[in-house]
Every structure is written in structure tokens, then in C-alpha cells.
Amino acid sequence: MRPDQRWFPTNRIDRAAWFANFSVMFAEIGPSLGFSQAEIDSVAADNAVLQYSAQAIVALEAQMAAVRTFDRTVSLGKQIGNNPQFPAIELSPPPPMVSDGIFERLERIVRRIRLAPAYTPVAGAQLGIIPAARRIANPHLYVPVAKVAASPNPYSFTVQVAKKTFRGFRVYYKRNSATEWESDLAFSFSPVTVAVAPLEPGKPEIINVRIAMAIDNTAVSLPSNIHTVAVMP
């Protein structure tokens, strides 16, 4: 399960930053709200694993990009006598592991916090658990703002968008030289990775991407701005 997105971030990096703050503030405020030291230590352990996971994914994605660059250089580069070095794979040891269900445990703790007799809006703000009002006055006039970037995976790109009060969104893409949008994909979560079938395998392609917010898989908003991204083999 995922915690309520009205107070919990939707992307991995922001989630890690949110959880780091929550863990620190929970250690300070938790006892006054009726939580035990064991429960505070449990949140700290969950936070350590979440931080490690987020940092490891960033590091491994960067290393994968370096490996792909090495592969292109060593296989497709001109023969000029250089000996490319394979990128070093470096990753620190993980912290002590916790059981699965970090977000489910977090959701339960937040519910208990809000019901604690000593809970105040100030405590909620410090912990970052006050829901933000995000209702869209007119969904049909809403213009979504998306982040589109090349993926480290071959012939693919990533899309990240805040769902707000929508159920999901649809992704459209077309080749740079095409006139018609050739893809219409529905998603209920963000971020997503979209794979593109290459027209000429082995060659990069320029792809135009836009999205529209959806309710029950039906696009209801105006389309976003068009983003242009290069997908690589």
C-alpha cells in the first residue's frame, strides 16, 4: 500500500527526504504522543533501509549508464588503440534489514499520531502529515505538468506527474518526424517507464511525449506541454 499522497510524496527521492525528517521528528515528538522507544527505533530502522534503497537505486542507475557508455565505446568505437576501462561497481553494505511493509507501518503510525490526545497541528506540520488541499476546480481545464526524461534502459523514457485528485494519466508519444501520436498508454501510478519499439535498432531516436490526466482510464484534462527526449539503444 501507499500512504495518502496528500501528505506523502510521490517520487522516490522526495519520499526519502520526507522519511528522514519524519524519523527525526518522531524521535523527538513520539514519546509525548504515547509511543514507546521500541516503536521509535522501528521507525528509525525503516528509515535507514528506505534511505539506503533510494541511494542504491540512484548509484546503480548511474553505474548502469556508465556501463552502457562503456559497451557502446568498446563495441562501436573506432579502433585507435585505446583500452576502455570497465566502470567500477561500488555499493556500500546495507543496514540491518527490516520486514516488508514499511509504508503500511507508516500509515498505521500516522493514524495513531492523529488520534493521540496530545496531537496538535504544530506536531502534524513538524512530522509532515497534514494533508494538502489539491482538489481541481475544473478537471477538464487542468493542464498537467510532467517530468519526462530518458531512461537508462534501452529505447525507453520515464514520466513523472503528480496525480492530485485524478485516478491516473495517459501517456502519448510519437516519433519526431511523425504527424500522428502512435501510443496511448494508461497508468495509475507515477513515475513510470515507457518502452519504445525502435524503427532502426541500434540507432537513437527522438521521441515527442505528452500526457493527459484521466479518471477511470479516460483522459479528461487538457494535454500537457510536449516534451522531447532522445531514447538510446
N, C-alpha and C positions, 0 to 999 in steps of 0.2 A: 504494500500500500504506500501511497504518497501522502504526506501531510498536506493540509489545506494550503493551496497556493496563494491565498490571500495574505498569508504571513510567511510562508516558506518559499525560498527562491526556486526557480525552475531550471537553472543550469548548474552544472557540477561545481564550477569554481565559486560561484556565489553561495551555493549551499555549504561548501567547506568553510567559507568565511563566516557565514551565519552561525554554523555549528560551533566554530571556535569561540565566538562571542557568547553564545548560549551556555557553553560549558563553563566558561569563566564566571559569568554572572550567576549561573545556577549554583556554583560552589559557594558564592557569597550570599545569595538570597535564599537558597534551598532550605537551610535549617529553620529560618523564620517562617517558612511555609509548611513546615511539618515533615520534610524529607530527611531520611537518615543519611549517615555518612556512606553507607554501602550503596545507596541509590545515587548519591553524588559521584562516587567512584565509578559506578556503572556508566553514567553519562560521560565521564572523562575517558573511560576506556573505549566507548563507542566513538567519541570524537577522535581519538588517536587513530583508530582504524580508518575512519572516514577521511581524515587528513592524508594519511598515507596512501590510500586508494586514489584520491584525487591527484596527488603529486606524482604517483607512479604512472597514472594514465598519461599525464602531460609529458613526463620524461620519456615514456615508451613511444608515444606518438612522435615526439621529436627524433628519437633514435630510429624509428621506422622510416621517417622521411629521409634521414641520413643514409640508411641502408638502401633505399630506393635510388637515391642520388648515386651512391657507390655502384649499384647494379647497372644504372644507365651509363656511367662513366667507363666501367671496366668492360662492358659488353658492346657499347655503341661508340665509344670514343675513338678518336684517331690514334693509330699506332705511332706514338712519338717517344716511346721508351720509358714512360712513367710507370710506377708501380703503385696504384691507388691502395690506400690502407683501409681495411675493413673497419667501420666505426666500432668503438668500444661500447659494449652493453653494460651499463652501470646502474645498479639499483640497490639502495640500502636495505638491510634486513627489515622485515615488517615488525610492527609492535605485537604484543600478545593478542591473539585473535579472540574475538567475541562471537557469540552465537548470531545467527541470521536474524533479520527483523529489526534493524536499527531504527528505521523510520516508524515502524509500528510501536516500538517502545517510546520513541519521542512523542508520538501522537497521544499516547496514554498519559505520559508525564504532563504534557501541556494541558490536557483536560483536568488533571488533578490540581495543577497550579491554579487554574481559573476558579476552581471550587474551594480553594483554601481560604479560611476565614481572614487571613492576613493579606490576601492578594489585593493589590491596588493597580490602577492604570500605570502608575510610575514603574512598578515592578514589571508589568507587561511590556512597557516600552523598553526597559533595560534588557529584558530577555528576548525582545523582538517577536512577540507573539500576538500583537494587536492586529487584527485583520484590517487590511486596507480596502477602502471602498473602490471597486473597479467596475461598477455597472456601466454599460454603454447605453447612452440615451437612445441612440438610433443605430442598431447594428447594420442597417442597410447603407448607412452613410459613413461607416467606420472604415478608415484606411489603415491596415495593419503595417507595422514596421518590423521587418525581418532582417536577420543577420545571415548572410549566405557566404560560404567560404569553401574553397577546395578541400576535399578530404584527403588524408594520407592514403586512403585506399584507391586502387586504380579506377579511373573513369567514374568518379563519384564526387558529390558535393554534400555539404551539410547545411541544414536550415534550422534556425533557432528563432522562435517567436513566442511572446507572452500570450497565452490563450485567453486571459482575462475571464469574461463570463461565457465565452464560446466553448462548445464541446470539442472543437478541433479545428483543423485547417486543411486546405487542399493546396498542393504544390503543382505548378505548371512549369514546363521548360521547353525550349526549342533551340535548335542549332542556330548559330549566329547568322547563317546565310538563309535560313528558312523563313517563311512568312506565317506559317501556322504553328500554334502550340501543339506539340505532339504528345504531351504527357499530362495526365490529370490524376494525381495520387492523393488519397485521403489519409490523414494521420490524426490520432487523438492524443499524442504526446510530443514533447519537444525537449531537446533537439532531435533531429532525425538525419539519417544519411540516405541519400538517394543515388542509386547506381544508374549509369547511362550506358546503353549499348553503343560501342564505338562504330562509327561509319567506316573508319580506316584504322584497324587495330595497329597499335604501335606509334600512332601519331596523336599529339594533344588536340583537344577540341575546345572551341569557345562556346559556352552554353549561356543562354539567357534564362533567368529564373524569376518567377513572381509567385505570390501566394494570395489566397483569399480565405478569410475566416469562415468556419462552417458550423452549422447546427444540424445534427442528425445526418452528417456526411454531405449535406447540401450547402454549397457556397452561398453565403448571404451578404457578405460585406463587399465593399469595393476592392479591387485588386491592389496589391502593394506596388511600390515602385519596382521597376525591372532591374535586377541585379545581373551583372555579367561576371562569369567565373570561368577560368581555364581548368579543365579536367585533364589529368595526365595519365599516361599508361602505367 
